[in-house]
Amino acid sequence: MPRWWGQVNKRVFNPAELRRGKRPVLSHVGRVSGTAYRTPLDALPVAGGYVFVLVYGSRSDWARNILAAGHATLTVEGRDVALTAPRVIGEDEAWAAVGDDAARPPRVLRITEFLRMDLDVSAGGA
């Protein structure tokens, strides 16, 4: 996916998705600015946490923010879930964790990186 499309997503489609309120939203803090951000994403539940598709790779702003902070909050189906221990994983590990039932992004996007996060049980994430 071209990086310029990520900027279009950030400024046009993400705000529209936030207004709709139908998708999971990952709340995180900017690693440089300290600004609070909310990013609508597909959250794939796995044992003990969630996996997120890194459409723009691990160098996307939201992924870098979460990796730097070490935690984030996911709002899914109206409830907040505390997540911790973010790490970039490969597609084999991601799909093994997610299982065969999950929808996969089109192969043409050539997505090879995913972000896995664990439920923060100390914060009530279980």
DSSP file (Angstrom, degrees, kcal/mol; ACC not computed):
  #  RESIDUE AA STRUCTURE BP1 BP2  ACC     N-H-->O    O-->H-N    N-H-->O    O-->H-N    TCO  KAPPA ALPHA  PHI   PSI    X-CA   Y-CA   Z-CA
    1    1 A M              0   0    0      0, 0.0     5,-0.1     0, 0.0   108,-0.0   0.000 360.0 360.0 360.0 128.2    0.0    0.0    0.0
    2    2 A P    >>  -     0   0    0      0, 0.0     4,-0.9     0, 0.0     3,-0.8  -0.337 360.0-128.8 -65.4 144.1    1.5    3.4   -0.9
    3    3 A R  H 3> S+     0   0    0      1,-0.3     4,-1.1     2,-0.2     3,-0.5   0.822 106.4  62.6 -64.4 -31.2    2.4    5.6    2.0
    4    4 A W  H 3> S+     0   0    0      1,-0.2     4,-1.5     2,-0.2    -1,-0.3   0.846  97.7  58.1 -63.0 -31.0    0.5    8.6    0.5
    5    5 A W  H <> S+     0   0    0     -3,-0.8     4,-2.8     1,-0.2    -1,-0.2   0.841  98.5  60.1 -66.8 -31.6   -2.6    6.5    0.7
    6    6 A G  H  X S+     0   0    0     -4,-0.9     4,-2.6    -3,-0.5    -1,-0.2   0.873 102.9  51.3 -61.3 -37.3   -2.0    6.2    4.5
    7    7 A Q  H  X S+     0   0    0     -4,-1.1     4,-1.9    -3,-0.2    -1,-0.2   0.884 109.6  49.4 -67.6 -38.4   -2.1   10.0    4.7
    8    8 A V  H  X>S+     0   0    0     -4,-1.5     4,-2.7     2,-0.2     5,-0.9   0.934 112.1  49.0 -63.5 -46.0   -5.5   10.0    2.9
    9    9 A N  I  <>S+     0   0    0     -4,-2.8     5,-3.4     1,-0.2    -2,-0.2   0.938 111.1  50.0 -56.3 -48.6   -6.7    7.4    5.3
   10   10 A K  I  <5S+     0   0    0     -4,-2.6    -1,-0.2     1,-0.2    -2,-0.2   0.865 121.0  33.0 -60.7 -39.2   -5.6    9.3    8.3
   11   11 A R  I  <5S+     0   0    0     -4,-1.9    -1,-0.2    -5,-0.1    -2,-0.2   0.711 133.9  17.5 -95.6 -22.3   -7.2   12.6    7.2
   12   12 A V  I  X5S+     0   0    0     -4,-2.7     4,-1.2    -5,-0.2    -3,-0.2   0.789 126.6  33.1-115.2 -59.8  -10.4   11.4    5.4
   13   13 A F  I  ><S+     0   0    0     -5,-0.9     4,-2.5     2,-0.2     5,-0.2   0.887 112.8  56.0 -77.3 -39.6  -11.4    7.8    6.1
   14   14 A N  H  ><S+     0   0    0     -5,-3.4     4,-2.5    -6,-0.2     5,-0.2   0.938 108.0  48.4 -60.6 -47.0  -10.3    7.4    9.7
   15   15 A P  H  > S+     0   0    0      0, 0.0     4,-2.0     0, 0.0    -1,-0.2   0.892 112.0  50.9 -59.7 -36.6  -12.4   10.4   10.9
   16   16 A A  H  X S+     0   0    0     -4,-1.2     4,-2.0     2,-0.2    -2,-0.2   0.913 110.5  48.6 -65.4 -41.9  -15.4    9.1    9.0
   17   17 A E  H  X>S+     0   0    0     -4,-2.5     4,-1.9     1,-0.2     5,-0.6   0.884 109.3  52.8 -65.3 -38.6  -15.0    5.7   10.6
   18   18 A L  H  <5S+     0   0    0     -4,-2.5    -1,-0.2     1,-0.2    -2,-0.2   0.901 109.2  49.6 -63.1 -40.1  -14.7    7.3   14.1
   19   19 A R  H  <5S+     0   0    0     -4,-2.0    -2,-0.2     1,-0.2    -1,-0.2   0.885 108.4  53.0 -65.9 -38.5  -17.9    9.1   13.5
   20   20 A R  H  <5S-     0   0    0     -4,-2.0    -1,-0.2    -5,-0.1    -2,-0.2   0.874  91.0-156.2 -65.2 -37.0  -19.7    5.9   12.4
   21   21 A G  T  <5 +     0   0    0     -4,-1.9    -3,-0.1    -5,-0.1    -4,-0.1   0.746  56.7 113.5  70.2  24.8  -18.6    4.2   15.6
   22   22 A K      < +     0   0    0     -5,-0.6    55,-0.1     2,-0.1    -4,-0.1   0.693  59.0  68.0-100.1 -22.7  -18.8    0.7   14.2
   23   23 A R  S    S-     0   0    0     -6,-0.4    19,-0.1     1,-0.1    52,-0.1  -0.619  90.9 -92.9-101.9 156.8  -15.1   -0.4   14.2
   24   24 A P        -     0   0    0      0, 0.0    17,-2.3     0, 0.0     2,-0.4  -0.371  41.8-149.4 -59.9 145.8  -12.7   -1.2   17.0
   25   25 A V  E     -AB  40  75A   0     50,-2.2    50,-3.1    15,-0.2     2,-0.6  -0.984   4.9-150.9-126.4 128.7  -10.7    1.9   17.9
   26   26 A L  E     -AB  39  74A   0     13,-3.0    13,-2.6    -2,-0.4     2,-0.5  -0.880  12.1-155.8 -99.5 120.1   -7.1    1.8   19.3
   27   27 A S  E     +AB  38  73A   0     46,-3.6    46,-2.1    -2,-0.6     2,-0.3  -0.830  27.0 151.4 -98.3 131.8   -6.3    4.8   21.6
   28   28 A H  E     -A   37   0A   0      9,-2.2     9,-3.4    -2,-0.5     2,-0.4  -0.918  39.0-112.4-151.6 172.3   -2.6    5.7   21.9
   29   29 A V  E     -A   36   0A   0     -2,-0.3     7,-0.2     7,-0.2    40,-0.2  -0.923  35.5-105.2-118.3 138.1   -0.3    8.6   22.6
   30   30 A G     >  -     0   0    0      5,-3.0     4,-1.1    -2,-0.4    32,-0.1  -0.366  22.3-140.0 -61.0 132.8    2.1   10.2   20.1
   31   31 A R  T  4 S+     0   0    0     30,-0.2    -1,-0.1     1,-0.1    30,-0.0   0.745  98.9  22.0 -69.7 -24.2    5.7    9.3   20.8
   32   32 A V  T  4 S+     0   0    0      3,-0.1    -1,-0.1     0, 0.0    -2,-0.1   0.784 131.9  36.8-106.7 -47.7    7.0   12.8   20.1
   33   33 A S  T  4 S-     0   0    0      2,-0.1    -2,-0.1     1,-0.1     3,-0.1   0.778  87.3-137.0 -81.7 -27.9    4.0   15.1   20.6
   34   34 A G     <  +     0   0    0     -4,-1.1     2,-0.2     1,-0.3    -3,-0.1   0.549  52.1 150.5  77.2   6.4    2.3   13.4   23.5
   35   35 A T        -     0   0    0     -6,-0.1    -5,-3.0     1,-0.1     2,-0.4  -0.477  49.7-119.2 -72.7 140.1   -1.0   13.9   21.6
   36   36 A A  E     -A   29   0A   0     -7,-0.2     2,-0.3    -2,-0.2    -7,-0.2  -0.669  35.6-171.1 -80.4 133.0   -3.8   11.4   22.2
   37   37 A Y  E     -A   28   0A   0     -9,-3.4    -9,-2.2    -2,-0.4     2,-0.4  -0.905  18.1-156.6-125.1 153.1   -4.9    9.6   19.1
   38   38 A R  E     -A   27   0A   0     -2,-0.3   -11,-0.2   -11,-0.2   -20,-0.1  -0.988  14.0-173.1-129.6 121.3   -7.7    7.3   18.2
   39   39 A T  E     -A   26   0A   0    -13,-2.6   -13,-3.0    -2,-0.4     2,-0.4  -0.959  19.0-138.4-121.2 118.7   -7.2    5.0   15.2
   40   40 A P  E     +A   25   0A   0      0, 0.0     2,-0.3     0, 0.0   -15,-0.2  -0.603  40.0 157.6 -74.7 131.1  -10.0    2.8   13.8
   41   41 A L        -     0   0    0    -17,-2.3     2,-0.6    -2,-0.4    11,-0.0  -0.922  49.5 -98.2-144.5 165.4   -8.6   -0.7   13.0
   42   42 A D        -     0   0    0     -2,-0.3     2,-0.6    11,-0.2    11,-0.6  -0.850  39.2-158.8 -86.2 124.0   -9.6   -4.3   12.4
   43   43 A A  E     -C   52   0A   0     -2,-0.6     9,-0.2     9,-0.1   -18,-0.0  -0.927   1.6-158.6-108.8 116.5   -8.8   -6.0   15.7
   44   44 A L  E     -C   51   0A   0      7,-2.8     7,-2.4    -2,-0.6     2,-0.1  -0.843  17.1-135.3 -97.8 111.1   -8.4   -9.8   15.3
   45   45 A P  E     +C   50   0A   0      0, 0.0     2,-0.3     0, 0.0     5,-0.3  -0.420  31.0 170.1 -69.0 137.6   -9.0  -11.5   18.7
   46   46 A V  E >   -C   49   0A   0      3,-2.4     3,-2.2    -2,-0.1     2,-0.2  -0.868  49.5 -64.0-135.1 169.4   -6.5  -14.2   19.6
   47   47 A A  T 3  S-     0   0    0     50,-0.4     3,-0.1    -2,-0.3    51,-0.0  -0.402 123.1  -0.2 -57.6 119.1   -5.8  -16.2   22.8
   48   48 A G  T 3  S-     0   0    0     -2,-0.2    71,-2.9     1,-0.2     2,-0.3   0.571 135.0  -9.9  79.6  10.0   -4.7  -13.6   25.4
   49   49 A G  E <  S-CD  46 118A   0     -3,-2.2    -3,-2.4    69,-0.3     2,-0.3  -0.945  79.8 -66.2 170.8-147.2   -4.9  -10.6   23.2
   50   50 A Y  E     -CD  45 117A   0     67,-2.3    67,-2.6    -2,-0.3     2,-0.4  -0.965  21.5-144.8-142.0 154.4   -5.3   -9.1   19.7
   51   51 A V  E     -CD  44 116A   0     -7,-2.4    -7,-2.8    -2,-0.3     2,-0.4  -0.977  15.5-161.1-119.8 137.6   -3.5   -9.0   16.4
   52   52 A F  E     -CD  43 115A   0     63,-2.8    63,-2.7    -2,-0.4     2,-0.4  -0.961  20.6-122.7-120.0 135.9   -3.6   -5.9   14.1
   53   53 A V  E     - D   0 114A   0    -11,-0.6     2,-1.4    -2,-0.4    61,-0.2  -0.645  15.9-145.7 -77.1 125.6   -2.8   -5.9   10.4
   54   54 A L    >   +     0   0    0     59,-1.6     3,-1.6    -2,-0.4    59,-0.4  -0.647  24.9 173.5 -92.5  79.0    0.0   -3.5    9.6
   55   55 A V  T 3  S+     0   0    0     -2,-1.4    -1,-0.2     1,-0.3     3,-0.1   0.858  83.3  34.3 -55.5 -38.7   -1.3   -2.4    6.2
   56   56 A Y  T 3  S-     0   0    0      1,-0.3     3,-0.4    -3,-0.2    -1,-0.3   0.246 120.3-111.5-102.0  11.3    1.4    0.3    6.0
   57   57 A G    X   -     0   0    0     -3,-1.6     3,-1.5    56,-0.2    -1,-0.3  -0.117  45.4 -56.4  85.2 175.7    4.0   -1.7    7.9
   58   58 A S  T 3  S+     0   0    0      1,-0.3    -1,-0.2    -4,-0.1    -3,-0.1   0.501 125.8  70.0 -73.8  -3.7    5.6   -1.3   11.3
   59   59 A R  T 3   +     0   0    0     -3,-0.4    -1,-0.3    -5,-0.1    -2,-0.1   0.364  69.8 118.3 -94.8   5.4    6.8    2.2   10.3
   60   60 A S  S <> S-     0   0    0     -3,-1.5     4,-2.5     1,-0.1     5,-0.2  -0.398  76.6-116.3 -67.3 151.2    3.3    3.6   10.4
   61   61 A D  H  > S+     0   0    0      1,-0.2     4,-2.5     2,-0.2   -30,-0.2   0.909 112.1  49.6 -57.9 -46.3    2.8    6.4   12.9
   62   62 A W  H  > S+     0   0    0      1,-0.2     4,-2.1     2,-0.2    -1,-0.2   0.904 112.5  47.3 -64.2 -39.6    0.2    4.5   15.0
   63   63 A A  H  > S+     0   0    0     -6,-0.2     4,-2.7     2,-0.2    -1,-0.2   0.922 112.6  49.0 -67.0 -42.9    2.3    1.4   15.2
   64   64 A R  H  X S+     0   0    0     -4,-2.5     4,-2.1     1,-0.2    -2,-0.2   0.885 110.0  52.7 -64.0 -38.0    5.5    3.3   16.1
   65   65 A N  H  X S+     0   0    0     -4,-2.5     4,-2.3    -5,-0.2    -1,-0.2   0.937 112.6  43.7 -61.2 -46.8    3.6    5.2   18.8
   66   66 A I  H  X S+     0   0    0     -4,-2.1     4,-2.8     1,-0.2     5,-0.4   0.898 112.4  51.6 -69.2 -40.9    2.3    2.0   20.4
   67   67 A L  H  < S+     0   0    0     -4,-2.7    -1,-0.2     1,-0.2    -2,-0.2   0.894 113.2  46.5 -62.0 -38.6    5.7    0.2   20.2
   68   68 A A  H  < S+     0   0    0     -4,-2.1    -2,-0.2    -5,-0.2    -1,-0.2   0.897 117.4  42.0 -70.4 -40.0    7.3    3.2   21.9
   69   69 A A  H  < S-     0   0    0     -4,-2.3    -2,-0.2    -5,-0.2    -1,-0.2   0.841  95.0-140.6 -77.2 -33.6    4.7    3.4   24.6
   70   70 A G  S  < S+     0   0    0     -4,-2.8    15,-1.1    -5,-0.2     2,-0.3   0.530  72.3  50.5  84.4   5.5    4.4   -0.3   25.3
   71   71 A H  E     + E   0  84A   0     -5,-0.4     2,-0.3    13,-0.2    13,-0.2  -0.985  52.4 174.1-163.2 166.1    0.6   -0.1   25.7
   72   72 A A  E     - E   0  83A   0     11,-1.9    11,-2.9    -2,-0.3     2,-0.4  -0.954  29.1-115.0-164.1 171.8   -2.7    1.1   24.2
   73   73 A T  E     -BE  27  82A   0    -46,-2.1   -46,-3.6    -2,-0.3     2,-0.5  -0.985  21.0-156.4-121.6 130.5   -6.4    0.8   24.8
   74   74 A L  E     -BE  26  81A   0      7,-2.9     7,-2.9    -2,-0.4     2,-0.7  -0.911   2.6-156.5-105.6 126.6   -8.7   -0.9   22.4
   75   75 A T  E     +BE  25  80A   0    -50,-3.1   -50,-2.2    -2,-0.5     2,-0.4  -0.916  26.2 165.2-100.9 115.6  -12.4    0.0   22.4
   76   76 A V  E >   - E   0  79A   0      3,-2.6     3,-1.6    -2,-0.7   -53,-0.1  -0.995  62.9  -8.8-137.7 129.3  -14.3   -2.9   21.0
   77   77 A E  T 3  S-     0   0    0     -2,-0.4    -1,-0.1     1,-0.3     3,-0.1   0.867 130.0 -52.9  51.8  41.1  -18.0   -3.5   21.1
   78   78 A G  T 3  S+     0   0    0      1,-0.2     2,-0.4    -3,-0.0    -1,-0.3   0.492 117.8  98.5  80.5   4.1  -18.5   -0.6   23.5
   79   79 A R  E <   -E   76   0A   0     -3,-1.6    -3,-2.6     2,-0.0     2,-0.4  -0.945  68.4-123.9-127.1 150.6  -15.9   -1.7   26.1
   80   80 A D  E     -E   75   0A   0     -2,-0.4     2,-0.5    -5,-0.2    -5,-0.2  -0.741  22.0-167.1 -91.7 134.8  -12.3   -0.6   26.7
   81   81 A V  E     -E   74   0A   0     -7,-2.9    -7,-2.9    -2,-0.4     2,-0.4  -0.985  16.0-137.3-123.2 121.1   -9.6   -3.3   26.8
   82   82 A A  E     -E   73   0A   0     -2,-0.5    38,-2.7    -9,-0.2     2,-0.3  -0.634  24.9-168.8 -78.5 130.5   -6.1   -2.5   28.1
   83   83 A L  E     +EF  72 119A   0    -11,-2.9   -11,-1.9    -2,-0.4     2,-0.3  -0.909   9.5 170.3-122.5 149.7   -3.4   -4.0   25.9
   84   84 A T  E     +EF  71 118A   0     34,-2.7    34,-2.7    -2,-0.3   -13,-0.2  -0.837  46.7  49.9-144.3 178.6    0.3   -4.3   26.6
   85   85 A A  E     -     0   0A   0    -15,-1.1    -1,-0.2    -2,-0.3     2,-0.1   0.906  65.8-163.7  52.9  55.0    3.5   -5.9   25.2
   86   86 A P  E     +     0   0A   0      0, 0.0     2,-0.3     0, 0.0    31,-0.2  -0.439  15.5 167.9 -68.6 140.3    3.2   -4.8   21.6
   87   87 A R  E     - F   0 116A   0     29,-1.8    29,-2.9    -2,-0.1     2,-0.4  -0.987  36.0-118.0-153.2 145.0    5.4   -6.6   19.2
   88   88 A V  E     - F   0 115A   0     -2,-0.3     2,-0.3    27,-0.2    27,-0.2  -0.686  37.2-178.2 -83.0 131.2    5.8   -7.0   15.4
   89   89 A I  E     - F   0 114A   0     25,-2.9    25,-2.2    -2,-0.4     2,-0.1  -0.874  24.1-109.1-126.9 162.0    5.2  -10.5   14.2
   90   90 A G  E  >  - F   0 113A   0     -2,-0.3     4,-2.3    23,-0.2    23,-0.2  -0.299  35.2-101.5 -84.5 172.2    5.3  -12.1   10.8
   91   91 A E  H  > S+     0   0    0     21,-0.7     4,-2.8     1,-0.2     5,-0.3   0.850 117.8  56.4 -67.1 -34.7    2.4  -13.4    8.8
   92   92 A D  H  > S+     0   0    0      1,-0.2     4,-1.9     2,-0.2    -1,-0.2   0.948 112.1  42.2 -61.9 -47.1    2.9  -17.1    9.7
   93   93 A E  H  > S+     0   0    0      2,-0.2     4,-1.9     1,-0.2    -2,-0.2   0.891 115.0  51.8 -65.6 -39.5    2.8  -16.4   13.4
   94   94 A A  H  X S+     0   0    0     -4,-2.3     4,-2.5     1,-0.2     5,-0.2   0.952 112.7  42.7 -63.1 -50.1   -0.2  -14.0   12.9
   95   95 A W  H  X S+     0   0    0     -4,-2.8     4,-2.3     1,-0.2    -1,-0.2   0.816 111.1  55.7 -71.4 -28.6   -2.3  -16.4   10.9
   96   96 A A  H  < S+     0   0    0     -4,-1.9    -1,-0.2    -5,-0.3    -2,-0.2   0.895 113.4  42.4 -65.5 -38.4   -1.4  -19.3   13.2
   97   97 A A  H  < S+     0   0    0     -4,-1.9   -50,-0.4    -5,-0.2    -2,-0.2   0.883 118.1  44.6 -74.0 -39.1   -2.7  -17.3   16.2
   98   98 A V  H  < S-     0   0    0     -4,-2.5     3,-0.2    -5,-0.2    -2,-0.2   0.873 103.1-142.0 -76.0 -38.6   -5.8  -15.9   14.4
   99   99 A G    ><  -     0   0    0     -4,-2.3     3,-0.6    -5,-0.2    -1,-0.1  -0.285  29.0 -66.8  97.5 173.7   -6.9  -19.2   12.8
  100  100 A D  T 3  S+     0   0    0      1,-0.2    -1,-0.2    -4,-0.1    -4,-0.1   0.647 118.8  67.9 -78.0 -16.3   -8.4  -20.2    9.5
  101  101 A D  T 3  S+     0   0    0     -3,-0.2    -1,-0.2     2,-0.1    -2,-0.1   0.720  76.8 100.1 -79.1 -20.7  -11.7  -18.4   10.0
  102  102 A A  S <  S-     0   0    0     -3,-0.6     2,-0.2    -7,-0.1    -3,-0.0  -0.372  79.7-111.8 -72.4 142.2  -10.4  -14.8    9.9
  103  103 A A        -     0   0    0     -2,-0.1    -1,-0.1     1,-0.0    -2,-0.1  -0.510  34.0-146.3 -68.9 137.2  -10.7  -12.8    6.7
  104  104 A R        -     0   0    0     -2,-0.2     3,-0.1     1,-0.1    -1,-0.0  -0.819  17.2-107.1-108.2 146.6   -7.3  -12.1    5.2
  105  105 A P        -     0   0    0      0, 0.0     5,-0.1     0, 0.0     6,-0.1  -0.338  53.0 -82.1 -66.6 153.8   -6.2   -9.0    3.4
  106  106 A P    >   -     0   0    0      0, 0.0     3,-1.8     0, 0.0     5,-0.3  -0.277  34.3-127.6 -56.9 138.9   -5.8   -9.3   -0.4
  107  107 A R  G >  S+     0   0    0      1,-0.3     3,-2.0     2,-0.2     4,-0.0   0.788 104.2  73.0 -58.3 -28.9   -2.5  -10.8   -1.4
  108  108 A V  G 3  S+     0   0    0      1,-0.3    -1,-0.3     2,-0.1     0, 0.0   0.753  87.7  62.7 -60.9 -23.5   -1.9   -7.9   -3.7
  109  109 A L  G <  S-     0   0    0     -3,-1.8    -1,-0.3     2,-0.1    -2,-0.2   0.669  95.2-146.5 -75.0 -16.2   -1.2   -5.7   -0.7
  110  110 A R    <   -     0   0    0     -3,-2.0     2,-0.5    -4,-0.3    -3,-0.1   0.886  25.1-178.6  52.4  46.9    1.8   -7.9    0.2
  111  111 A I        +     0   0    0     -5,-0.3    -1,-0.2     1,-0.2   -56,-0.1  -0.654  18.1 158.3 -80.1 125.3    1.3   -7.5    4.0
  112  112 A T        +     0   0    0     -2,-0.5   -21,-0.7   -58,-0.3     2,-0.4   0.460  51.3  71.7-124.2  -8.3    4.0   -9.3    5.9
  113  113 A E  E     + F   0  90A   0    -59,-0.4   -59,-1.6   -23,-0.2     2,-0.3  -0.903  50.9 175.5-118.9 143.5    3.9   -7.5    9.3
  114  114 A F  E     -DF  53  89A   0    -25,-2.2   -25,-2.9    -2,-0.4     2,-0.5  -0.944  25.5-129.3-137.5 156.3    1.4   -7.6   12.1
  115  115 A L  E     -DF  52  88A   0    -63,-2.7   -63,-2.8    -2,-0.3     2,-0.4  -0.950  21.6-166.1-111.0 124.7    1.2   -6.1   15.6
  116  116 A R  E     -DF  51  87A   0    -29,-2.9   -29,-1.8    -2,-0.5     2,-0.3  -0.912   7.4-179.1-109.7 137.5    0.3   -8.4   18.4
  117  117 A M  E     -D   50   0A   0    -67,-2.6   -67,-2.3    -2,-0.4     2,-0.3  -0.981  17.9-133.9-134.4 147.9   -0.6   -7.2   21.8
  118  118 A D  E     -DF  49  84A   0    -34,-2.7   -34,-2.7    -2,-0.3   -69,-0.3  -0.688  30.4 -99.6 -98.6 151.5   -1.5   -9.0   25.0
  119  119 A L  E     - F   0  83A   0    -71,-2.9     2,-1.3    -2,-0.3   -36,-0.2  -0.503  33.7-129.9 -62.6 134.4   -4.4   -8.3   27.4
  120  120 A D    > > -     0   0    0    -38,-2.7     5,-2.7    -2,-0.2     3,-1.4  -0.734  27.9-178.3 -89.6  91.2   -3.2   -6.3   30.3
  121  121 A V  G > 5S+     0   0    0     -2,-1.3     3,-1.0     1,-0.3     5,-0.2   0.763  78.1  62.7 -65.3 -25.0   -4.6   -8.4   33.1
  122  122 A S  G 3 5S+     0   0    0      1,-0.2    -1,-0.3    -3,-0.1    -2,-0.1   0.738 107.9  44.1 -70.6 -20.8   -3.2   -6.0   35.8
  123  123 A A  G < 5S-     0   0    0     -3,-1.4    -1,-0.2   -41,-0.1    -2,-0.2   0.244 128.2 -96.1-105.3  11.1   -5.5   -3.3   34.3
  124  124 A G  T < 5S+     0   0    0     -3,-1.0    -3,-0.2    -4,-0.1    -2,-0.1   0.760  78.2 142.3  82.8  24.8   -8.5   -5.5   33.9
  125  125 A G      <       0   0    0     -5,-2.7    -4,-0.2     1,-0.2    -3,-0.1   0.497 360.0 360.0 -78.2  -2.8   -7.9   -6.4   30.3
  126  126 A A              0   0    0     -6,-0.2    -1,-0.2    -5,-0.2    -5,-0.1   0.475 360.0 360.0 -88.3 360.0   -9.0  -10.0   30.7
